[in-house]
């Protein structure tokens, strides 16, 4: 038994049960189920985020429009996404994003029933509300969600009955459905080509917030220079600590005023370099965990709260196809060394590298070769018998480059 307090919770109970490999589970034949298993939140409350957004809820509504299902290919794997709009019985609408098998299931249903005029009612068990583009959006949640489409279950049948009982004028004016069962294959390169492609030495030329695409090699991790910030639970905006009026609330949000319900986001500083220079970039926890294979708790124990000037990374990739395509459009690509497959070989400048040791950030004085394929590419390894974290890339048998990153303590 442990505390059920995190950014994502399936149920609002203060405790949760963890199973071990040795845990035994059996059916209790005399168990009497008297608890309503569904927890629906009204569309107005969803839109206003007038509930504990950490907790999953159940979602019921009519699908009124869908975008084509997008197939996104990254690292040789396909991800499916279907964006849609659903509405309740009063006509209030909200955006919904279905991922993976959920997107495929709805897309298949619409394709098979495209000639029918019956409304498409969905019930999404254990849904999660997120903020996308500044707007609330409902979606499936990890491995707990279940999607029901026009199933013969009491909740959907009752919704259909109430829908049929509505005034015909309301039904004809605001309940027109536009359902699309097309499929679009999204090219991962397209995302990075949306932005200006610049070299590191060109970043300071921008005096306002801007999104850029940069190709560079990570040459050091500053785990001790990372930090975590707090954000408002209701609007997801960054909050500041309130020391002036403690009674008003421990934090202040520009959108919601004084608040106490906040959550933390972890950020880690990395040092990157290419031919034009070097810079510090900020990776959020979703990127860091992919690189070092460690969770939030481990990261939070390693980092300290401090200030640091760095640039924020919104999306990270080492996909060779993306790198090759973006690199063709980079400002000074003719001065770079190119692999046979078109990807750049970034060589840290020794003069710059030797001068970049600052505090806890250790930068290696080696030629770091951008991996050209998934073969021989290794993630960062944490060696309990060493005093450093190591990242290795093996392009040939003759060359093995190792990046050593200091760590605070040995791991169990």
TARA-V358350 format. One record per backbone hydrogen bond with DSSP energy under -0.5 kcal/mol. NH is the residue of the N-H (numbers start at 1). CO is the residue of the C=O. Records with the same first field share a line. If there is no record, write none. Layout:
BEGIN
NH->CO ; CO
END
This chain:
BEGIN
2->16
4->14
5->3
6->4
9->54
16->2
18->16
23->20
29->27
31->28
33->31
34->32
37->35
41->58
46->42
47->43
48->44
49->45 ; 46
50->45
51->49
53->51
55->52
56->9
57->127
58->39
59->124
61->122
62->87
63->120
64->62 ; 85
65->85
66->178
67->83
69->182
70->81
71->184
72->70 ; 79
73->71 ; 186
74->72 ; 77
77->74
79->72
81->70
82->98
84->96
85->65
86->94
87->62
88->92
91->88
94->86
95->136
96->84
97->138
98->82
100->80
102->99
104->100
105->101
106->102
107->103
108->104
109->105
110->106
111->107
112->108
113->109
114->111
116->113
120->63
121->119
122->61
123->148
124->59
125->123 ; 146
127->57 ; 124
128->139
130->128 ; 137
132->130 ; 135
135->132
137->130
138->95
139->128
140->97
141->126
142->140
144->141
145->141
146->125
148->123 ; 146
150->121 ; 148
153->151
156->153
157->153
158->154
159->155
160->156
161->157
162->158
163->159
164->160
165->161
166->163
171->167
172->168
173->169
174->170
175->171
178->64
184->69
186->71 ; 184
188->73 ; 186
190->187
191->187 ; 188
192->188
193->189
194->190 ; 191
195->192
196->211
198->196 ; 213
202->199
203->200
205->202
206->203
207->205
212->210
213->196
214->212
216->214
217->273
219->217 ; 271
220->271
222->269
223->221
225->222
226->223
227->267
229->265
231->263
232->237
233->261
236->232
239->230
240->252
242->250
243->241
248->245
249->245 ; 246
251->259
252->240
253->257
254->238
257->253
259->251
262->260
263->231
265->229
267->227
268->283
269->222
270->281
271->220
272->270 ; 279
273->217
274->277
277->274
279->272
281->270
282->311
283->268 ; 281
285->266
287->284
288->284
289->285
290->286
291->287 ; 288
292->288
293->289
299->295
300->296
301->297
302->298 ; 299
303->299
304->226
306->304
310->308
311->280
313->282
314->312
323->319
324->320
325->321
326->322
327->323
328->324
329->325 ; 326
330->327
333->330
335->332
336->333
337->345
339->343
342->339
345->337
346->344
347->345
348->346
353->349
354->350
355->351 ; 352
356->353
358->356 ; 361
361->358
362->360
363->361
364->219
366->364
368->366
369->367
370->368
377->374
378->376 ; 392
380->291
381->390
383->381 ; 388
384->382
386->383
389->405
390->381
391->403
393->401
394->376
395->393
396->399
401->393
403->391
404->402
405->389
407->387
END
